[in-house]
Amino acid sequence: MRPPTASPTPSARIAQLSTWQVFRAPLLIGLVAAAGLAFGLLGDGLWDGLCWLGLSIPILLSLIYGAGWRAGFKSVAQGAQSEARDAPH
């Protein structure tokens, strides 16, 4: 049997976030992507490099945090399975 954890549940944590805290990261990622698109329209050479950089950052963030999200999901599922196994019948 596991002792109860002191950390709040994810839903309780989400309820504590302000609107700015929720939308800050998506807004910044969107601005970086929009800047990358604008750089692609401005010219060649350095502008193309900035375009690639600006459009690559959202993709890289999606891959990094998407993999972490899936790993977290797997650990939560494994924890639920072990709790079900440890529960008295």
Gaussian input, Z-matrix of N, CA and C with variables (Angstrom, degrees):
# hf/3-21g

backbone

0 1
 N
 C     1     B1
 C     2     B2     1     A1
 N     3     B3     2     A2     1     D1
 C     4     B4     3     A3     2     D2
 C     5     B5     4     A4     3     D3
 N     6     B6     5     A5     4     D4
 C     7     B7     6     A6     5     D5
 C     8     B8     7     A7     6     D6
 N     9     B9     8     A8     7     D7
 C    10    B10     9     A9     8     D8
 C    11    B11    10    A10     9     D9
 N    12    B12    11    A11    10    D10
 C    13    B13    12    A12    11    D11
 C    14    B14    13    A13    12    D12
 N    15    B15    14    A14    13    D13
 C    16    B16    15    A15    14    D14
 C    17    B17    16    A16    15    D15
 N    18    B18    17    A17    16    D16
 C    19    B19    18    A18    17    D17
 C    20    B20    19    A19    18    D18
 N    21    B21    20    A20    19    D19
 C    22    B22    21    A21    20    D20
 C    23    B23    22    A22    21    D21
 N    24    B24    23    A23    22    D22
 C    25    B25    24    A24    23    D23
 C    26    B26    25    A25    24    D24
 N    27    B27    26    A26    25    D25
 C    28    B28    27    A27    26    D26
 C    29    B29    28    A28    27    D27
 N    30    B30    29    A29    28    D28
 C    31    B31    30    A30    29    D29
 C    32    B32    31    A31    30    D30
 N    33    B33    32    A32    31    D31
 C    34    B34    33    A33    32    D32
 C    35    B35    34    A34    33    D33
 N    36    B36    35    A35    34    D34
 C    37    B37    36    A36    35    D35
 C    38    B38    37    A37    36    D36
 N    39    B39    38    A38    37    D37
 C    40    B40    39    A39    38    D38
 C    41    B41    40    A40    39    D39
 N    42    B42    41    A41    40    D40
 C    43    B43    42    A42    41    D41
 C    44    B44    43    A43    42    D42
 N    45    B45    44    A44    43    D43
 C    46    B46    45    A45    44    D44
 C    47    B47    46    A46    45    D45
 N    48    B48    47    A47    46    D46
 C    49    B49    48    A48    47    D47
 C    50    B50    49    A49    48    D48
 N    51    B51    50    A50    49    D49
 C    52    B52    51    A51    50    D50
 C    53    B53    52    A52    51    D51
 N    54    B54    53    A53    52    D52
 C    55    B55    54    A54    53    D53
 C    56    B56    55    A55    54    D54
 N    57    B57    56    A56    55    D55
 C    58    B58    57    A57    56    D56
 C    59    B59    58    A58    57    D57
 N    60    B60    59    A59    58    D58
 C    61    B61    60    A60    59    D59
 C    62    B62    61    A61    60    D60
 N    63    B63    62    A62    61    D61
 C    64    B64    63    A63    62    D62
 C    65    B65    64    A64    63    D63
 N    66    B66    65    A65    64    D64
 C    67    B67    66    A66    65    D65
 C    68    B68    67    A67    66    D66
 N    69    B69    68    A68    67    D67
 C    70    B70    69    A69    68    D68
 C    71    B71    70    A70    69    D69
 N    72    B72    71    A71    70    D70
 C    73    B73    72    A72    71    D71
 C    74    B74    73    A73    72    D72
 N    75    B75    74    A74    73    D73
 C    76    B76    75    A75    74    D74
 C    77    B77    76    A76    75    D75
 N    78    B78    77    A77    76    D76
 C    79    B79    78    A78    77    D77
 C    80    B80    79    A79    78    D78
 N    81    B81    80    A80    79    D79
 C    82    B82    81    A81    80    D80
 C    83    B83    82    A82    81    D81
 N    84    B84    83    A83    82    D82
 C    85    B85    84    A84    83    D83
 C    86    B86    85    A85    84    D84
 N    87    B87    86    A86    85    D85
 C    88    B88    87    A87    86    D86
 C    89    B89    88    A88    87    D87
 N    90    B90    89    A89    88    D88
 C    91    B91    90    A90    89    D89
 C    92    B92    91    A91    90    D90
 N    93    B93    92    A92    91    D91
 C    94    B94    93    A93    92    D92
 C    95    B95    94    A94    93    D93
 N    96    B96    95    A95    94    D94
 C    97    B97    96    A96    95    D95
 C    98    B98    97    A97    96    D96
 N    99    B99    98    A98    97    D97
 C   100   B100    99    A99    98    D98
 C   101   B101   100   A100    99    D99
 N   102   B102   101   A101   100   D100
 C   103   B103   102   A102   101   D101
 C   104   B104   103   A103   102   D102
 N   105   B105   104   A104   103   D103
 C   106   B106   105   A105   104   D104
 C   107   B107   106   A106   105   D105
 N   108   B108   107   A107   106   D106
 C   109   B109   108   A108   107   D107
 C   110   B110   109   A109   108   D108
 N   111   B111   110   A110   109   D109
 C   112   B112   111   A111   110   D110
 C   113   B113   112   A112   111   D111
 N   114   B114   113   A113   112   D112
 C   115   B115   114   A114   113   D113
 C   116   B116   115   A115   114   D114
 N   117   B117   116   A116   115   D115
 C   118   B118   117   A117   116   D116
 C   119   B119   118   A118   117   D117
 N   120   B120   119   A119   118   D118
 C   121   B121   120   A120   119   D119
 C   122   B122   121   A121   120   D120
 N   123   B123   122   A122   121   D121
 C   124   B124   123   A123   122   D122
 C   125   B125   124   A124   123   D123
 N   126   B126   125   A125   124   D124
 C   127   B127   126   A126   125   D125
 C   128   B128   127   A127   126   D126
 N   129   B129   128   A128   127   D127
 C   130   B130   129   A129   128   D128
 C   131   B131   130   A130   129   D129
 N   132   B132   131   A131   130   D130
 C   133   B133   132   A132   131   D131
 C   134   B134   133   A133   132   D132
 N   135   B135   134   A134   133   D133
 C   136   B136   135   A135   134   D134
 C   137   B137   136   A136   135   D135
 N   138   B138   137   A137   136   D136
 C   139   B139   138   A138   137   D137
 C   140   B140   139   A139   138   D138
 N   141   B141   140   A140   139   D139
 C   142   B142   141   A141   140   D140
 C   143   B143   142   A142   141   D141
 N   144   B144   143   A143   142   D142
 C   145   B145   144   A144   143   D143
 C   146   B146   145   A145   144   D144
 N   147   B147   146   A146   145   D145
 C   148   B148   147   A147   146   D146
 C   149   B149   148   A148   147   D147
 N   150   B150   149   A149   148   D148
 C   151   B151   150   A150   149   D149
 C   152   B152   151   A151   150   D150
 N   153   B153   152   A152   151   D151
 C   154   B154   153   A153   152   D152
 C   155   B155   154   A154   153   D153
 N   156   B156   155   A155   154   D154
 C   157   B157   156   A156   155   D155
 C   158   B158   157   A157   156   D156
 N   159   B159   158   A158   157   D157
 C   160   B160   159   A159   158   D158
 C   161   B161   160   A160   159   D159
 N   162   B162   161   A161   160   D160
 C   163   B163   162   A162   161   D161
 C   164   B164   163   A163   162   D162
 N   165   B165   164   A164   163   D163
 C   166   B166   165   A165   164   D164
 C   167   B167   166   A166   165   D165
 N   168   B168   167   A167   166   D166
 C   169   B169   168   A168   167   D167
 C   170   B170   169   A169   168   D168
 N   171   B171   170   A170   169   D169
 C   172   B172   171   A171   170   D170
 C   173   B173   172   A172   171   D171
 N   174   B174   173   A173   172   D172
 C   175   B175   174   A174   173   D173
 C   176   B176   175   A175   174   D174
 N   177   B177   176   A176   175   D175
 C   178   B178   177   A177   176   D176
 C   179   B179   178   A178   177   D177
 N   180   B180   179   A179   178   D178
 C   181   B181   180   A180   179   D179
 C   182   B182   181   A181   180   D180
 N   183   B183   182   A182   181   D181
 C   184   B184   183   A183   182   D182
 C   185   B185   184   A184   183   D183
 N   186   B186   185   A185   184   D184
 C   187   B187   186   A186   185   D185
 C   188   B188   187   A187   186   D186
 N   189   B189   188   A188   187   D187
 C   190   B190   189   A189   188   D188
 C   191   B191   190   A190   189   D189
 N   192   B192   191   A191   190   D190
 C   193   B193   192   A192   191   D191
 C   194   B194   193   A193   192   D192
 N   195   B195   194   A194   193   D193
 C   196   B196   195   A195   194   D194
 C   197   B197   196   A196   195   D195
 N   198   B198   197   A197   196   D196
 C   199   B199   198   A198   197   D197
 C   200   B200   199   A199   198   D198
 N   201   B201   200   A200   199   D199
 C   202   B202   201   A201   200   D200
 C   203   B203   202   A202   201   D201
 N   204   B204   203   A203   202   D202
 C   205   B205   204   A204   203   D203
 C   206   B206   205   A205   204   D204
 N   207   B207   206   A206   205   D205
 C   208   B208   207   A207   206   D206
 C   209   B209   208   A208   207   D207
 N   210   B210   209   A209   208   D208
 C   211   B211   210   A210   209   D209
 C   212   B212   211   A211   210   D210
 N   213   B213   212   A212   211   D211
 C   214   B214   213   A213   212   D212
 C   215   B215   214   A214   213   D213
 N   216   B216   215   A215   214   D214
 C   217   B217   216   A216   215   D215
 C   218   B218   217   A217   216   D216
 N   219   B219   218   A218   217   D217
 C   220   B220   219   A219   218   D218
 C   221   B221   220   A220   219   D219
 N   222   B222   221   A221   220   D220
 C   223   B223   222   A222   221   D221
 C   224   B224   223   A223   222   D222
 N   225   B225   224   A224   223   D223
 C   226   B226   225   A225   224   D224
 C   227   B227   226   A226   225   D225
 N   228   B228   227   A227   226   D226
 C   229   B229   228   A228   227   D227
 C   230   B230   229   A229   228   D228
 N   231   B231   230   A230   229   D229
 C   232   B232   231   A231   230   D230
 C   233   B233   232   A232   231   D231
 N   234   B234   233   A233   232   D232
 C   235   B235   234   A234   233   D233
 C   236   B236   235   A235   234   D234
 N   237   B237   236   A236   235   D235
 C   238   B238   237   A237   236   D236
 C   239   B239   238   A238   237   D237
 N   240   B240   239   A239   238   D238
 C   241   B241   240   A240   239   D239
 C   242   B242   241   A241   240   D240
 N   243   B243   242   A242   241   D241
 C   244   B244   243   A243   242   D242
 C   245   B245   244   A244   243   D243
 N   246   B246   245   A245   244   D244
 C   247   B247   246   A246   245   D245
 C   248   B248   247   A247   246   D246
 N   249   B249   248   A248   247   D247
 C   250   B250   249   A249   248   D248
 C   251   B251   250   A250   249   D249
 N   252   B252   251   A251   250   D250
 C   253   B253   252   A252   251   D251
 C   254   B254   253   A253   252   D252
 N   255   B255   254   A254   253   D253
 C   256   B256   255   A255   254   D254
 C   257   B257   256   A256   255   D255
 N   258   B258   257   A257   256   D256
 C   259   B259   258   A258   257   D257
 C   260   B260   259   A259   258   D258
 N   261   B261   260   A260   259   D259
 C   262   B262   261   A261   260   D260
 C   263   B263   262   A262   261   D261
 N   264   B264   263   A263   262   D262
 C   265   B265   264   A264   263   D263
 C   266   B266   265   A265   264   D264

   B1=1.4477
   B2=1.5217
   B3=1.2973
   B4=1.4545
   B5=1.5246
   B6=1.3317
   B7=1.4647
   B8=1.5207
   B9=1.3206
   B10=1.4620
   B11=1.5247
   B12=1.3127
   B13=1.4560
   B14=1.5211
   B15=1.3329
   B16=1.4610
   B17=1.5189
   B18=1.3450
   B19=1.4625
   B20=1.5242
   B21=1.3311
   B22=1.4628
   B23=1.5273
   B24=1.3026
   B25=1.4555
   B26=1.5198
   B27=1.3451
   B28=1.4611
   B29=1.5238
   B30=1.3225
   B31=1.4639
   B32=1.5240
   B33=1.3304
   B34=1.4675
   B35=1.5170
   B36=1.3173
   B37=1.4599
   B38=1.5248
   B39=1.3274
   B40=1.4536
   B41=1.5227
   B42=1.3184
   B43=1.4576
   B44=1.5264
   B45=1.3385
   B46=1.4540
   B47=1.5276
   B48=1.3206
   B49=1.4611
   B50=1.5258
   B51=1.3325
   B52=1.4613
   B53=1.5281
   B54=1.3112
   B55=1.4625
   B56=1.5205
   B57=1.3311
   B58=1.4595
   B59=1.5290
   B60=1.3261
   B61=1.4613
   B62=1.5244
   B63=1.3034
   B64=1.4632
   B65=1.5283
   B66=1.3212
   B67=1.4568
   B68=1.5223
   B69=1.3253
   B70=1.4619
   B71=1.5324
   B72=1.3097
   B73=1.4671
   B74=1.5303
   B75=1.3353
   B76=1.4677
   B77=1.5321
   B78=1.3334
   B79=1.4612
   B80=1.5280
   B81=1.3229
   B82=1.4634
   B83=1.5277
   B84=1.3118
   B85=1.4657
   B86=1.5292
   B87=1.3122
   B88=1.4599
   B89=1.5174
   B90=1.3296
   B91=1.4705
   B92=1.5217
   B93=1.3292
   B94=1.4673
   B95=1.5233
   B96=1.3320
   B97=1.4634
   B98=1.5264
   B99=1.3237
   B100=1.4723
   B101=1.5266
   B102=1.3368
   B103=1.4682
   B104=1.5247
   B105=1.3311
   B106=1.4603
   B107=1.5166
   B108=1.3181
   B109=1.4711
   B110=1.5206
   B111=1.3243
   B112=1.4677
   B113=1.5282
   B114=1.3287
   B115=1.4628
   B116=1.5228
   B117=1.3130
   B118=1.4579
   B119=1.5157
   B120=1.3175
   B121=1.4683
   B122=1.5303
   B123=1.3197
   B124=1.4592
   B125=1.5197
   B126=1.2913
   B127=1.4598
   B128=1.5085
   B129=1.3401
   B130=1.4614
   B131=1.5160
   B132=1.3233
   B133=1.4598
   B134=1.5146
   B135=1.3347
   B136=1.4669
   B137=1.5269
   B138=1.3198
   B139=1.4623
   B140=1.5281
   B141=1.3379
   B142=1.4712
   B143=1.5304
   B144=1.3247
   B145=1.4627
   B146=1.5157
   B147=1.3392
   B148=1.4631
   B149=1.5302
   B150=1.3336
   B151=1.4636
   B152=1.5286
   B153=1.3193
   B154=1.4617
   B155=1.5189
   B156=1.3053
   B157=1.4638
   B158=1.5321
   B159=1.3369
   B160=1.4675
   B161=1.5149
   B162=1.3285
   B163=1.4631
   B164=1.5262
   B165=1.3309
   B166=1.4636
   B167=1.5259
   B168=1.3114
   B169=1.4665
   B170=1.5307
   B171=1.3427
   B172=1.4795
   B173=1.5352
   B174=1.3286
   B175=1.4674
   B176=1.5247
   B177=1.3272
   B178=1.4650
   B179=1.5267
   B180=1.3250
   B181=1.4659
   B182=1.5274
   B183=1.3264
   B184=1.4676
   B185=1.5157
   B186=1.3323
   B187=1.4638
   B188=1.5246
   B189=1.3259
   B190=1.4631
   B191=1.5196
   B192=1.3254
   B193=1.4621
   B194=1.5167
   B195=1.3228
   B196=1.4593
   B197=1.5132
   B198=1.3387
   B199=1.4670
   B200=1.5227
   B201=1.3294
   B202=1.4595
   B203=1.5121
   B204=1.3236
   B205=1.4581
   B206=1.5204
   B207=1.3334
   B208=1.4599
   B209=1.5176
   B210=1.3293
   B211=1.4661
   B212=1.5311
   B213=1.3294
   B214=1.4656
   B215=1.5084
   B216=1.3282
   B217=1.4608
   B218=1.5196
   B219=1.3379
   B220=1.4610
   B221=1.5238
   B222=1.3341
   B223=1.4624
   B224=1.5272
   B225=1.3280
   B226=1.4609
   B227=1.5247
   B228=1.3249
   B229=1.4588
   B230=1.5281
   B231=1.3368
   B232=1.4641
   B233=1.5206
   B234=1.3331
   B235=1.4599
   B236=1.5151
   B237=1.3255
   B238=1.4641
   B239=1.5230
   B240=1.3417
   B241=1.4530
   B242=1.5218
   B243=1.3467
   B244=1.4660
   B245=1.5314
   B246=1.3447
   B247=1.4660
   B248=1.5189
   B249=1.3357
   B250=1.4584
   B251=1.5326
   B252=1.3291
   B253=1.4453
   B254=1.5291
   B255=1.3492
   B256=1.4496
   B257=1.5305
   B258=1.3190
   B259=1.4582
   B260=1.5358
   B261=1.3442
   B262=1.4645
   B263=1.5232
   B264=1.3074
   B265=1.4731
   B266=1.4853
   A1=108.24
   A2=117.35
   A3=122.80
   A4=110.56
   A5=116.65
   A6=118.58
   A7=109.58
   A8=118.13
   A9=119.92
   A10=110.22
   A11=115.26
   A12=119.96
   A13=109.93
   A14=115.29
   A15=120.17
   A16=112.47
   A17=117.78
   A18=119.77
   A19=110.06
   A20=116.35
   A21=119.30
   A22=110.67
   A23=115.25
   A24=120.11
   A25=109.30
   A26=117.96
   A27=119.20
   A28=112.95
   A29=118.14
   A30=119.46
   A31=111.09
   A32=117.80
   A33=120.17
   A34=110.26
   A35=117.92
   A36=121.59
   A37=110.49
   A38=117.72
   A39=121.57
   A40=110.28
   A41=117.79
   A42=121.29
   A43=111.85
   A44=118.26
   A45=121.82
   A46=113.10
   A47=118.84
   A48=121.64
   A49=111.22
   A50=115.31
   A51=120.06
   A52=109.28
   A53=115.77
   A54=120.51
   A55=110.59
   A56=118.10
   A57=121.45
   A58=110.53
   A59=117.53
   A60=120.26
   A61=111.78
   A62=116.65
   A63=120.63
   A64=111.06
   A65=117.32
   A66=120.97
   A67=114.87
   A68=118.58
   A69=121.13
   A70=111.66
   A71=118.41
   A72=121.40
   A73=111.86
   A74=120.67
   A75=119.18
   A76=112.70
   A77=117.32
   A78=120.39
   A79=110.84
   A80=117.24
   A81=120.80
   A82=111.37
   A83=117.12
   A84=120.45
   A85=110.03
   A86=116.95
   A87=120.74
   A88=112.33
   A89=117.09
   A90=119.95
   A91=111.65
   A92=117.32
   A93=120.93
   A94=110.07
   A95=117.26
   A96=120.81
   A97=110.95
   A98=118.24
   A99=121.31
   A100=110.66
   A101=116.71
   A102=120.01
   A103=109.55
   A104=117.88
   A105=120.63
   A106=111.95
   A107=117.05
   A108=120.04
   A109=111.15
   A110=117.03
   A111=120.64
   A112=110.81
   A113=117.34
   A114=120.17
   A115=110.94
   A116=117.18
   A117=120.63
   A118=112.82
   A119=116.92
   A120=120.70
   A121=113.09
   A122=117.04
   A123=120.20
   A124=114.47
   A125=118.78
   A126=118.38
   A127=111.99
   A128=114.67
   A129=121.69
   A130=110.31
   A131=114.45
   A132=120.02
   A133=111.73
   A134=116.25
   A135=122.13
   A136=111.14
   A137=117.15
   A138=121.18
   A139=111.21
   A140=116.00
   A141=118.90
   A142=111.00
   A143=116.36
   A144=120.04
   A145=111.93
   A146=115.87
   A147=119.85
   A148=111.34
   A149=115.82
   A150=120.68
   A151=109.81
   A152=117.25
   A153=121.24
   A154=110.63
   A155=116.59
   A156=120.43
   A157=110.72
   A158=115.92
   A159=119.89
   A160=113.39
   A161=117.05
   A162=119.77
   A163=112.44
   A164=117.39
   A165=120.65
   A166=112.24
   A167=117.20
   A168=120.63
   A169=111.98
   A170=120.46
   A171=118.45
   A172=112.89
   A173=116.75
   A174=119.47
   A175=110.11
   A176=116.58
   A177=120.02
   A178=111.55
   A179=117.17
   A180=120.10
   A181=111.33
   A182=116.30
   A183=120.12
   A184=111.10
   A185=116.30
   A186=119.53
   A187=111.31
   A188=117.10
   A189=121.04
   A190=110.95
   A191=116.86
   A192=119.42
   A193=112.29
   A194=117.67
   A195=119.96
   A196=111.56
   A197=116.64
   A198=120.76
   A199=109.81
   A200=118.19
   A201=121.31
   A202=111.88
   A203=116.60
   A204=120.52
   A205=110.13
   A206=117.12
   A207=119.76
   A208=110.93
   A209=117.49
   A210=120.73
   A211=109.91
   A212=117.04
   A213=120.85
   A214=111.68
   A215=116.13
   A216=120.83
   A217=110.25
   A218=116.77
   A219=120.12
   A220=110.97
   A221=117.36
   A222=119.41
   A223=111.21
   A224=117.53
   A225=120.41
   A226=109.65
   A227=116.91
   A228=120.46
   A229=110.80
   A230=116.88
   A231=119.76
   A232=110.65
   A233=117.68
   A234=121.18
   A235=111.58
   A236=116.92
   A237=120.61
   A238=110.45
   A239=117.00
   A240=119.98
   A241=111.11
   A242=116.60
   A243=119.08
   A244=110.78
   A245=117.57
   A246=119.85
   A247=110.58
   A248=117.04
   A249=120.80
   A250=109.54
   A251=116.06
   A252=120.35
   A253=111.59
   A254=116.98
   A255=121.93
   A256=113.74
   A257=116.68
   A258=120.19
   A259=110.30
   A260=116.68
   A261=119.22
   A262=110.32
   A263=115.68
   A264=119.86
   A265=111.23
   D1=136.73
   D2=-178.80
   D3=-95.35
   D4=144.13
   D5=174.14
   D6=-72.20
   D7=151.02
   D8=179.30
   D9=-64.59
   D10=144.64
   D11=-179.82
   D12=-87.18
   D13=149.15
   D14=-178.47
   D15=-87.83
   D16=-13.81
   D17=-177.59
   D18=-74.62
   D19=145.33
   D20=-179.99
   D21=-70.16
   D22=157.24
   D23=177.65
   D24=-68.99
   D25=157.59
   D26=-179.80
   D27=-56.94
   D28=-37.50
   D29=-178.98
   D30=-67.44
   D31=-33.95
   D32=177.06
   D33=-69.69
   D34=-35.58
   D35=178.88
   D36=-67.62
   D37=-40.73
   D38=-179.41
   D39=-64.32
   D40=-36.63
   D41=-178.49
   D42=-64.79
   D43=-21.10
   D44=-177.78
   D45=-86.66
   D46=-10.49
   D47=-176.02
   D48=-81.08
   D49=140.82
   D50=175.77
   D51=-81.34
   D52=169.66
   D53=179.26
   D54=-61.12
   D55=-42.15
   D56=179.81
   D57=-62.70
   D58=-40.28
   D59=179.84
   D60=-65.82
   D61=-33.48
   D62=-179.53
   D63=-73.48
   D64=-43.64
   D65=-172.25
   D66=-98.67
   D67=-0.08
   D68=-177.51
   D69=-62.96
   D70=-52.51
   D71=-177.36
   D72=-64.92
   D73=-48.50
   D74=178.37
   D75=-61.30
   D76=-35.57
   D77=178.53
   D78=-65.44
   D79=-44.83
   D80=179.33
   D81=-65.23
   D82=-39.91
   D83=177.71
   D84=-64.41
   D85=-40.91
   D86=177.49
   D87=-64.65
   D88=-39.08
   D89=177.65
   D90=-66.18
   D91=-38.39
   D92=176.84
   D93=-63.80
   D94=-43.56
   D95=178.97
   D96=-65.21
   D97=-41.57
   D98=178.30
   D99=-64.37
   D100=-39.97
   D101=177.02
   D102=-63.44
   D103=-40.84
   D104=177.49
   D105=-60.78
   D106=-41.22
   D107=176.82
   D108=-64.89
   D109=-41.68
   D110=178.94
   D111=-64.71
   D112=-40.14
   D113=178.50
   D114=-62.46
   D115=-34.33
   D116=178.64
   D117=-66.20
   D118=-25.32
   D119=179.46
   D120=-86.61
   D121=-17.28
   D122=-172.17
   D123=-77.13
   D124=-31.58
   D125=-178.37
   D126=168.47
   D127=-163.19
   D128=-177.43
   D129=-110.45
   D130=175.81
   D131=176.44
   D132=76.92
   D133=-116.58
   D134=-178.95
   D135=-58.96
   D136=-38.15
   D137=-178.86
   D138=-63.03
   D139=-37.49
   D140=177.39
   D141=-64.93
   D142=-39.51
   D143=177.59
   D144=-63.40
   D145=-42.10
   D146=177.59
   D147=-65.81
   D148=-34.70
   D149=176.99
   D150=-63.10
   D151=-47.92
   D152=178.90
   D153=-60.30
   D154=-43.49
   D155=-179.70
   D156=-63.38
   D157=-48.12
   D158=-178.06
   D159=-63.79
   D160=-33.20
   D161=-179.65
   D162=-88.35
   D163=-15.25
   D164=178.81
   D165=-83.98
   D166=-30.04
   D167=-176.89
   D168=-59.87
   D169=-48.08
   D170=178.12
   D171=-61.79
   D172=-34.90
   D173=179.01
   D174=-67.27
   D175=-45.81
   D176=179.10
   D177=-61.81
   D178=-42.37
   D179=178.36
   D180=-62.93
   D181=-38.32
   D182=178.11
   D183=-63.90
   D184=-41.83
   D185=179.52
   D186=-67.63
   D187=-44.38
   D188=-177.90
   D189=-64.90
   D190=-53.06
   D191=-176.08
   D192=-77.81
   D193=-25.20
   D194=175.11
   D195=-67.26
   D196=-40.82
   D197=177.48
   D198=-66.16
   D199=-40.07
   D200=177.76
   D201=-65.82
   D202=-36.51
   D203=178.92
   D204=-66.06
   D205=-42.72
   D206=179.17
   D207=-66.22
   D208=-38.38
   D209=178.51
   D210=-65.09
   D211=-41.04
   D212=176.90
   D213=-64.30
   D214=-38.02
   D215=178.80
   D216=-64.65
   D217=-40.62
   D218=179.38
   D219=-65.93
   D220=-40.25
   D221=-179.55
   D222=-67.90
   D223=-34.81
   D224=177.06
   D225=-67.12
   D226=-41.78
   D227=179.50
   D228=-65.24
   D229=-39.62
   D230=178.57
   D231=-67.03
   D232=-37.40
   D233=177.48
   D234=-64.37
   D235=-39.20
   D236=178.78
   D237=-66.86
   D238=-37.69
   D239=178.53
   D240=-66.25
   D241=-41.97
   D242=-179.12
   D243=-68.62
   D244=-34.80
   D245=176.92
   D246=-66.32
   D247=-37.85
   D248=179.53
   D249=-67.38
   D250=-36.36
   D251=178.52
   D252=-68.43
   D253=-37.46
   D254=-176.57
   D255=-81.82
   D256=-13.56
   D257=-177.11
   D258=-68.70
   D259=141.91
   D260=177.73
   D261=-68.44
   D262=142.87
   D263=-178.18
   D264=-101.26

